[in-house]
Amino acid sequence: MNDISAIIVVKDNPPHLFETISSVQDFVKEIIVADIGVDSSLLSKLAKNKKVKIVEIKKKVPYVELIREELKQYASEKCLLYLDPDEIFPEKAKEIIKKEINNYDFFSFPRKNIIFNKLINHSRWWPDYQIRLFKKECVFWTTNIHSQPKVQGKLFTLPANERYAFTHFNYKNLDEFLSKFFRYAKAEAQNIIESNKNFTFEEAVSKAVSEFIGRFFSHEGYKDGMHGFVLAVMQMFYYFLVYFYIWEKRNYFENEEKTISTWPHRFFSQIFVETGYWLNKKKLISGLNKVKTKFANFIAKSIYEK
């Protein structure tokens, strides 16, 4: 057992929560469950575990970054381990942590993502490094959605090996994916509005294309088969949705609508050019098709850049 406080933010009745708790039961001194709307039946079960301390958070929490920093105050130990209620801590990593915990200030772990009943090995979902174990004063979280923490001190990075990786039971099905998809997009749109930043359609297109191309081609999502394609397409539409929510929240502003007729051309041309480039670079086509693609890409790029 180590001088570590584990912290888990919990809502409703997540199916893997007790597996999460069990994976660190022998490894930490206390397990803090941040209750952001836990089912009453689950609370009674959690209360039976003497290591569990339940902290009720009396405000709306659409995403965990909003409260990660403030949760530190409830921990009695100097080292904190953040877990999601759908993550399993790797048993093989425990010996490494016990040996190195006094020599380093924060630890970065690889994470295996199981999405739609499949382990995703590409598509930017592996090794998916996450800073989860750290000394209180060495890691600071902002409240921006999907943000990485600010850190200071010495970092220990565990090898990108499945033995040392968190197991993350990520999206179970499309409904769960879309539920979080809409919630995150709305929250990110709100963050942009509150910070008075400008987010143009051109930026939305650029980020959307980058998501699809980056995940499916650059990070070889095609090797994950249909899973990789579906995830790349859905992630591509995320930034469009952020833009649409900003448009809605700003009372359906019209400042960019004078150029709306050119938007489809800009989007599909960029996708076409980028796709042609990566098909050749990754050698996914050959022979006459390769020549045709290069020629078509040259024509499309010359038109797109005008």
N, C-alpha and C positions, 0 to 999 in steps of 0.2 A: 504494500500500500504506500502511496506517495502523498506528499503535501499538495494535493491538487483538488480544486473544486470544479466539478463538471457542471455545465450549464446547458439546459435544453429548453428551447421555447416551444410550447405545445398549445395547439388549438384543436378543438373537437375530440376525436378519438383515433389518432393515427395508428394504423395496423401494426407497425413495427416498433412501437415505442418501448415495449418491454424487452425486446431483443436489443435495442439501443442501450437501455439501462443495464441489462445483464452483461453487455460487452465491456462495461467499465466498472462494474460492481466491486471487483476485487482490486481495482487499480487506483481509485480515488477515495478521498476521505468523506466527501459529501457530493450529493447530486441535487442541484437546484433546478426545479421545474418552474419555469416562468409561465404562469397560467394566463393566456390571452383569450380564453373562452373554452376551457376544457369541459367535456361532458361530466356531469355530476357523478355518474356511475364510475367513471375512470378515476376521479379524484379519490374516492373511497379506497380503490385498489392501490393507488400510489401511496396513500397514507400508511399502508401496512409495511412499507419498506422504511426501515429506521434510518437509512442513509439519505432518503429523499426529503428535501425541504421545499414546500410549495410556496411560491411567491405570486400573489395575484397582481396582475398589471391592469389597472383600472382606466384604460384608454384604448382607443382603436389602434390596432397594429396591423396595417396591410402588408408589411414586409419587415423582416427581422432586423435589418440595419438600423431601423428607427430606435431600437432599444438595446442593442448589443453593448454600447458603451455604458449605459446607466445600470445594466445588470451586474457590473463589476462590484457594486456596493454591497450586494447581498452575499458575496463570497467571503468565506473566512480564511481561505488559504491564499498564499502569495502567487501560486500558479493556477491558471484557468484553462479548462478544456471545453471549447464550444462544440456542441454536437447538434445536428438536426434530428428530429424524432424519426427520420427514415434512414439514419446512417448507423452502421455497425463499426465499432472501433476495431482495428486489426490486432489480433492476438500477437502476431509475430513482431509487431512494433513495440510491444511493452518492454521487452528486454533492452532494446536500443534506448528507449526513453529513460529507463531506470539508470542506465549507464551514463547518459549524456545530459540529464536534466539540469545538473548543477553547472555545466560548462557552457550552456547556450541560453539565450533569452527568448527565442521563439522557434517553433518547429513548423515546417511545411510538409504536408502529407499528400501523396497521390490519392486519387479517388476514382473508384470504379463506378460508372453510372449504368444502372440497369433501367432501360427505357423501353416501354412497350414489350416487356418480357424478354428483352435481349440485352446482353452486355455490349455496350457500344465502345468499340476499340479505336475509332477514328473520329472524324467530324468535329474535332476540337473538344471532345468529351473525355479524352484521355491524353496525358495523365491527370489533367484537371487539378493541379496543385492548389491546396487550400491551407492557409495559416489557421491552425485550430488550437494549438497548445502554446502558451506564452506566459511570461511574467506580467503581472498586472500593469506595471508602469511602462512596459516596453511596446505595447500595441494599443493603438487608438483607432476606433471606428468612427467615421463620419456617418451622417444619416442619409447619405445618397444611396439609392437602390443599386444593388449589385456592385457596390464599391469595394475596393481592396483597402485594408487598413493601413494607416500610417505606422511605420515601425522604426525602432531604434535598438541597437545592440547586435548580438551575434545570432546568425541564422543557421539552423541545422535542417538540411533538406533530406528527407528519406528517399532512398532509391525508387525509381519508377518501376516498381516491381509489385505484382498483385499481392504478394505476401504482406507488404507493408501499407497497403492501400485501404482506405475507408471503403466499405461497400455502401453505395448510395442507391436505395430503392427509389429512383426518381419517378418520372411520370408513368403511372400504371396504364393509362389509356388516353385517348384523344380528349375526352371530356375533362380529365384532370389537367392535361396540358393546357387546354384552352381556358380553363378557369383561372389558372395562374397567369397565363399569357395576357388576358384582358386586365387582370388586377395589377400586374407589374407595369404594363404599358400606361395605364391610367395614372399610376403613382409617378412614373417617370415624367409624364406630361405635366403633372402638377408641380414636380420639382423644377422643371424648366420654367414654368410660368412664375413660380414664386421667386426664382432667382433672376427674373427679368431677362432671361437669355432669349435670343432669337433662334428659331429652328425652322429653316426653310425647307421647301419641298426638295430642292436640289440636295440638301444635306440628307434628307430622308432617303432619296434615291441612292446616293452614294453609300450610305450605311447599309441599306437593304441589299444592294448588289454585293457589297463586301461580305455580308453575312452568308449569302448563298455561295458565292465563289470561294470564299475562305473555307467554309465548312465542307462543301461538296468536292471541290477540286484541290485547293492548296493543302487542306488537312485530310484529303483522301476519304471523304464521306462515302464515295461510291463503293469503297471496300466494305462498308456496312450494309450494302444492298438497299432494299426498299426503305429500311429504317433510316439510312443515311440521307436518302433523297427527301423523304417526308420531313425529317427534322430540318434539313437545309431550307426547304421551301417555307416551312412554317416560321423559322427564325427570320427569314427574309422579310416576311410581312410584319414583323414586330415593329420596325421603325416607321412603316406606313401608319400603323395603328397609333403610335405615339403622336405622329403628326396630325392624324385625324382628331385625336382627343384634344390636342392643343387648339385646333381649329374650332372644335365644339366649345371648349372652355372659354375661348376668346370671342364667343358669340358669333361664330361662323364668319370670321373676318374674310375680306375679299381682296386683300392687297396683292395676292399673287395670281388671282384668277384671270387676269388679262392675258397670261401666257398658258392657260390651261390646255389649249389645243395642241401644244407641243410636248406636253408631259409624257404621253404614251410613247412617242418617238424617242425621247431622251432615255426613258427607262429600258425599253426593249432593245434599243440600239446598243446600250452599254452592256446589257446582259449578253447579247449576241457576240459582241466583240470579245468580251472577257471569256465567254465559254469557248469560242474558237481558239483563243490563245492557249487555254489550259488543256484542251483536247489534244493539241499538238505537243505541248510541253510534257504532259504526262504519258504521251505516246498511246493514247486510247483509241486512235484511229491510224490507219496506214494506207499506203498505196494511193490510188486515185482519189479516194475520199480525203486524204490528207492534203493533196494538191488543191482540190475543190474548196476545202475549208479555208486554206490559207488565202486563196484568191477572194473568196466571199468575205473573209475577214478584212482584207485590205480595202475592198470597196466600201464595206460597212463603216470601217474606221474613218476613211476619208470623208464620208458623208456625215458621220456622227460628230467629227471634230470641227466641222464648218460652223 
